[in-house]
Amino acid sequence: MIKMLGLRLARLVATLFAVSVITFAMTLLLPGDPINAILPPTTERDPQIVAQIREEYGLDNNIAVRYKDWLNDAVLHQDLGTSYVTRGQKVTDQIKNRVPVTAQLALMAVVIALFFAIPIGVLGAYRQSKWDDQLTSAGMQVALSIPNFIAAIMLGWLFAIKLDLLPNTGWARISKEGLLANLKTSILPATALALTQMAIFSRLVRSDMIATLQENYILSARAKGLPDRFVLFRHALRPSSLSLITIVGINFGALLGGTVVIEQVFSLPGLGSKLLSAISSRDILMVQGITVFIATVYVIVNTLVDLLYIVIDPRIRRS
Amino acid sequence: MTLLDDAKSDTSSPSPSSNTPGKKKRQSPLAVFREMPILVKLSALWVLLIVVGSIYGKIDVLLDDVLPLQDPILQTNAFNPDTLEFGTGTPSENPSLTHWLGTDSIARDGFARIVHGSWVSLIVALVSATFGIVVGGFLGSLVGFVRGKTETIIMSLIDVILAFPALVLLLAMVSIFEVRNLYVISLVIGFLSIPAYTRVARANSLAISNREFVLAAQAIGTKPSKILFREIIPNVYQSLLSYALVAAAFVIVVEGTLSFLGLSVQLPTPTWGNMINEARSNINLTVWPVVWPSLALTFTVLSFNQIGDFFQKRNAVRGSAL
């Protein structure tokens, strides 16, 4: 157990290191002077500012030294540099400011997806190949194939423009405008984001449960005369929840990518919309900072999921 | 030589002595089509329609509009210097006989734009599949067969790329390029497709490397490179092809997303994604210009998913029967 933990942590550190190298290398891929990466090509080149940037980023040092300094600042001082496109915004301040929106969206999406996926998957397994299973399976196939930005636009059109129930754009912070206002602005984006995940989760629960329902202990539970609902949700769902946890972890990356688009559709002040605006203003430092941040979160979440798996499943713990 | 030939023919049937039912060499596409459930059949027809449509549109462009399809970029209400008259179209028209899917906010023909828009999606999917199958397929087959240090090094590299959320890495990479055209977009997406294919190929290669025909080839002293190219890779490719269909669905969504965000090929080239984005600003007035490209995109993704699922199930049944 301890050895396994150690191995997993070592791998985590190695992966994070590699992720940081790749993200750092992005600025080197740009042709010409690295100053081009920091100052966008459209801004005026004041020699004084250029010299100041050269000094601050140590651009005259070699790549290894620059990488070491960058990593040092990032890890020890939580400092990913200062954007020169948006007049001295610190990258980390921007991230801190925008993380709550993205995190809330991703979390809500997972909750919504699971809330619908588990009953649908269980139903599908219980009524395998009957009309209700075929209907929900087909529905999930379609849900899986709708790109999330299309779902977002259509939900926005239906609920905000046609029915005029919810706002189409914008974000109300819980701390300022309260929970209800916040939910009004977050429910549509979270639902749009949840749709694909729901389809993936429910397919998994369904196929997992079909296998579980063949097991002897299910037969004996039924023979004891336990009601079907009890057998399904108490006995059969338990083992399926393990693979569900894994897939939630793996799909977290898709979810983080998804928030980028969804935030753009609903104009939400999250990490994703900042990433996009940084891309369009060629603010490479901001792009670099947000990318490394998102990748780090993703890697850590996946490690936590792995560890959780070990804690939950006694079979793995023993081996 | 004869022994080797035997070992080779083993790839289609497990052991030379037993006559397994799956021995039929290669089914004609029509026979496979008949095997499909009705939904998969419809999906295959839709994909065929899209492929034919996109090629038709491309030929139309190359031959200077000789084929009966409207110009996707022409604003049908614009002034025509030859006839000295304005066009007869109006913006945001409803579907009619002249404009089957109506017109968009600047009076361009919706149907023509949908037909032309499929080109970018399909090319990106094709390039990504080619990169994935050729490079990823080779790398995966190689490391699954030779194992050892090569495997550790290559797979760690692959894992690092997969450690990034796909769309975020793609956005970061696309942001490096100042000019974004079809070459750049399909190359970047193609490059980023390699890791997933490598993983799938490796898993298959690992399984195949332990099969009797590979062991037999090794036992008679066949050169490893020959085993790799003659035994492993042809078998890995079969399962990669069905994976490629599911991956194509994903890639089409990714390209659609990039287009939608305005980070794919430059305007005015029509793509389904940028059509949705352009039509979105007018959604208050009419929703249809958003709906058509959305449906085209969703149907295509759904179709690729369905066909991919069908072939994966079919391969799985075959594999377990061996």
Interface residues (C-beta under 8 A of the other chain):
Chain A: A14 T15 A18 V19 I22 T23 M26 L29 L30 P41 A138 Q141 V142 L144 S145 I146 P147 F149 I150 I153 M154 W157 I161 G253 A254 L256 G257 G258 V260 V261 Q264 L275 L276 A278 I279 S280 R282 I284 V287 Q288 T291 I294 A295 Y298 V299
Chain B: L39 S156 D159 V160 I161 A163 F164 P165 A166 L167 V168 L169 L171 A172 M173 V174 S175 I176 E178 A249 V253 G256 T257 F260 L261 G262 L263 I276 R280 I283 N284 V287 V290 S294 L297 T298 V301 L302 N305 Q306
